[in-house]
Amino acid sequence: MIAKFAKKINEILIQKEIVQKEDAELYQYGIENGIVVAGNLLASGIFGIVTGRPGLVLVFLLFYASLRSYSGGSHCKSRIGCFLISMAILFIPVYTYEPVMKNVPNAVILLIGVLAVVIIIVLAPVESINKPLDEEERRYYARVTHCITALQVCVLIILFCLDLQDYFYAGYVSIVLIAVFMVMGKIAVKRYVQ
């Protein structure tokens, strides 16, 4: 359905000579991805409003999307699977805040966070089976991942010091999930290569 809609938009752009025919395939791909991203953002926004935690969902998405784009890791094979997993992981920062922050000692939370950051720094970037990286791309993605991670750790420290615990937790969960997806991606690539 998304592909058909994107194709219609692309055909209109070609008819109006906004897009050249030789670039049509590239634009179709971009339009499809744009629709998927917009749909995910809309659904995430609705989820945040329905749960009464739009700020928390926004912080989670800012942390998650900015780092995940460069760090790599495990990816779903279908857009529907990706959408469903994306929506499912939004439950984590929204519904696990109380039990984790109230019952888990700060030392354990800190230890898990440090471990997640170390995993991200050591493994970045984790290639996808569908998109292998050359050496220059690996260096670039690793450098950007390290910078984003450092910035996010600084923001987390500020959020914690300002006693904005729910926003701290949203960013913290994002970093932990990215580390988990990176490990899963590394395992998947090793299995595929062997």
C-alpha positions in Angstrom: 0.0 0.0 0.0 2.8 2.4 0.9 4.7 1.5 -2.3 1.6 2.2 -4.4 1.0 5.5 -2.7 4.7 6.5 -3.1 4.5 5.4 -6.8 1.5 7.7 -7.4 3.3 10.7 -5.8 6.4 9.9 -7.8 4.4 9.7 -11.1 2.9 13.1 -10.3 6.3 14.6 -9.7 7.6 13.2 -13.0 4.6 14.5 -14.9 5.1 18.0 -13.4 8.8 17.6 -14.4 9.9 18.1 -10.7 11.7 14.7 -10.9 13.6 13.4 -13.9 12.7 9.9 -15.2 16.2 8.6 -14.6 15.9 9.6 -10.9 12.5 8.1 -10.4 13.6 4.9 -8.6 15.7 6.9 -6.1 12.8 9.3 -5.4 10.3 6.5 -5.0 12.6 4.9 -2.4 12.9 8.3 -0.6 9.1 8.9 -0.7 8.4 5.4 0.7 10.8 5.9 3.6 9.5 9.4 4.2 5.9 8.0 4.5 7.1 5.2 6.9 9.0 7.7 9.1 6.1 10.1 9.2 3.7 7.3 10.1 6.0 6.1 12.9 6.3 9.6 14.3 2.6 10.1 14.1 1.8 6.8 15.8 4.5 7.5 18.5 3.0 11.0 19.1 -0.5 9.4 19.5 1.0 6.8 21.8 2.6 9.6 23.9 -0.7 11.5 24.1 -2.8 8.5 24.9 -0.5 7.4 27.7 -0.3 10.9 29.0 3.5 10.9 28.5 4.2 12.8 25.3 7.3 14.5 26.7 8.8 11.2 27.8 8.1 9.6 24.4 9.7 12.6 22.7 12.8 12.4 24.8 13.1 8.7 24.1 12.7 9.2 20.4 15.3 12.0 20.3 17.8 9.8 22.0 17.0 6.7 20.2 16.7 8.0 16.6 19.8 10.2 16.7 22.0 7.4 18.0 20.4 4.4 16.2 20.9 6.0 12.8 24.6 5.8 13.1 25.3 2.9 15.5 23.6 0.2 13.5 22.4 -3.1 14.9 19.7 -5.6 14.4 17.0 -4.6 11.9 13.6 -6.1 11.1 13.2 -7.6 7.6 9.8 -6.0 7.0 8.4 -2.5 7.5 5.5 -3.9 9.4 7.8 -5.7 11.7 9.8 -2.6 12.2 6.7 -0.5 13.0 5.4 -3.1 15.5 8.8 -3.4 17.3 9.1 0.4 17.3 5.7 0.8 18.9 6.4 -2.1 21.4 9.6 -0.5 22.6 7.8 2.7 23.5 6.1 0.7 26.3 9.5 0.3 28.0 10.2 3.9 29.0 6.5 4.6 29.6 5.6 1.6 31.7 8.8 0.4 33.4 9.9 3.8 34.9 8.1 3.3 38.2 9.3 -0.3 39.0 12.8 0.3 37.8 13.6 3.7 39.3 11.8 2.9 42.6 13.1 -0.6 43.1 16.5 -0.9 41.4 19.5 0.6 43.3 21.1 3.5 41.6 24.4 1.6 41.5 22.9 -1.1 39.4 21.3 1.4 37.0 24.7 3.2 36.7 26.5 -0.1 36.1 24.0 -1.2 33.3 24.3 2.3 31.8 28.1 2.3 31.8 28.0 -1.2 30.3 25.6 -0.1 27.5 27.8 2.9 26.7 30.9 0.7 26.5 29.1 -1.7 24.2 28.1 1.1 21.9 31.6 2.6 21.8 33.3 -0.8 21.2 30.9 -2.2 18.6 29.9 0.9 16.6 29.0 0.7 13.9 27.3 -2.7 13.6 26.8 -3.4 9.9 23.5 -4.7 8.5 23.5 -7.8 6.4 21.8 -5.7 3.7 24.2 -2.8 4.0 27.9 -3.7 4.5 30.2 -0.7 5.1 33.6 0.0 3.6 36.5 1.1 5.9 35.9 4.8 5.4 32.2 4.5 6.2 33.0 2.4 9.3 35.3 5.2 10.6 32.8 7.9 9.9 29.9 6.1 11.6 32.0 5.1 14.5 33.2 8.7 15.0 29.6 10.1 14.8 28.3 7.4 17.1 31.0 8.2 19.7 30.2 11.9 19.5 26.4 11.4 19.9 27.0 8.9 22.7 29.2 11.4 24.6 26.6 14.2 24.1 23.8 11.9 25.3 25.7 10.9 28.4 26.3 14.6 29.2 22.5 15.3 28.7 21.7 12.3 30.9 23.9 13.6 33.7 22.2 17.0 33.4 18.7 15.5 33.5 19.7 13.4 36.5 21.2 16.4 38.4 18.1 18.5 37.6 16.0 15.7 39.1 14.1 15.1 35.8 14.1 11.4 36.5 11.5 10.4 34.0 13.3 12.1 31.1 16.6 10.7 32.4 15.1 7.3 32.3 13.7 7.7 28.8 17.2 8.6 27.5 18.8 5.9 29.6 16.5 3.2 28.3 17.2 4.3 24.8 20.9 3.8 25.2 20.4 0.4 26.8 18.1 -0.7 24.0 20.5 0.5 21.3 23.3 -1.5 23.0 21.1 -4.6 23.0 20.2 -4.2 19.4 23.9 -3.7 18.5 24.8 -7.0 20.2 21.9 -8.7 18.4 23.0 -7.3 15.1 26.6 -8.4 15.7 25.4 -11.9 16.4 23.1 -11.9 13.3 25.9 -10.8 11.0 28.3 -13.4 12.4 25.8 -16.2 11.8 25.0 -14.9 8.3 28.7 -14.7 7.4 29.6 -18.2 8.7 
